[in-house]
Amino acid sequence: MPATKRQWIYLLLAIAGICTTWYFNINFMMAHGTDIRDFIKAVTLNDAAMSIAYDISIIGIAFLTWSYTEAKKLGMKNWWVYPVLCCGIAIAFGGPLFLYMRERKLFEQNLAN
């Protein structure tokens, strides 16, 4: 099955999302250790950091709400994997990966029609 341009874009964004976020996560862990409390303290250090944290949290909740209904509508299995990836790795990875898999599902459904 040939990939669409959107599939490639979403896949590249997922790869960029995991690489960039984990580059900085690893740098942080090397400098400060792996205690999640230290990470949360750094994320909530000032108003600018809080703004970004709330921005990402709200868009994340909106995305996961939409992706759940979209996955059900399209008959995508194992939706639960995407919230785990978004929360456990990075929304910059899990979000584009869901969109990539959604495009694949839409492409398959268009082929079947």
Residue pairs with C-beta under 8 A, 6 or more apart in sequence:
1 104
1 107
1 108
1 111
3 11
3 104
3 107
4 103
4 107
6 99
6 103
7 100
7 103
7 104
7 107
10 96
10 97
10 99
10 100
10 103
11 96
11 97
11 100
13 92
13 96
13 99
14 93
14 94
14 95
14 96
14 97
14 100
16 92
17 90
17 91
17 92
17 93
17 95
17 96
18 89
18 90
18 92
18 93
20 92
21 89
21 90
21 92
21 93
22 89
22 90
28 39
28 42
32 38
32 39
32 42
42 49
43 49
43 50
43 53
44 50
44 53
56 91
59 91
60 86
60 91
60 95
63 86
63 91
63 95
64 82
64 83
64 86
67 79
67 82
67 95
67 98
67 102
68 79
70 76
70 102
71 79
71 82
71 98
71 102
72 79
74 102
74 105
74 106
74 109
75 105
76 101
76 102
76 105
82 94
82 95
82 97
82 98
83 94
84 94
85 93
85 94
85 97
86 93
86 94
86 95
87 94
